Amino acid sequence: MRFQLRKCTKCGAYTLKEICKKCDQDTKSVHPAKFSPDDKYLRYRIANKE
C-alpha cells in the first residue's frame, strides 16, 4: 500500500485520510503530478492553470 500525504482544503491540516478529522472537509494530495516530456495534454493543463 502506498501512502500519500494530503492537506485539508479548509483548515490546512496534513493527514493521510480522504476526509479531515478536524473539520470533516475533503483533502487534496500535496504531491505534484508526474512529469513526462511526451505529455499530450500539457498545453491544456497550462491553459487551465492560467
N, C-alpha and C positions, 0 to 999 in steps of 0.2 A: 504494500500500500504506500502511496506517495502522499506526503503531507505538504500542503502549500499554505503559506501564511496568508491571511485575509484581513481586511480592515473594514470596520464598520463605517457606513456612509454618513451616519448621523453623529455619533459621539467620538469617532476616531480611534476606538479601541482595537487592538490587534487580537486575533483569535484564529483557530483552525476550523471553526464551525461555519455553516452557511448562514446562521442567524446569530446575532449578537446577544450575549446573555444579559448585558446591562440594560439595553433599551429595546430588545426584540425587533431590530431592524435588519434588513439584508446586508450582507457583507460582500465586498469585491476583492478579487485577487490583486495583490500588490506586485506580482511578478509581470514583467513585460512579455509581450508575445515573442515567439522565436523569430529570428531574422533569417531570411533566405534571399539571396540575390536573384533567384528565379521567381520571386513572388509576382503572380499575375495581377493581384488586386492591390498592389502598393499605392498606385495613384488614387484609387477610390478611398483608401484609408486616410491618406494625406488630405484629400479634399473634405472628408468627413470631419477631420480634426479641426480644420480652419473655420 
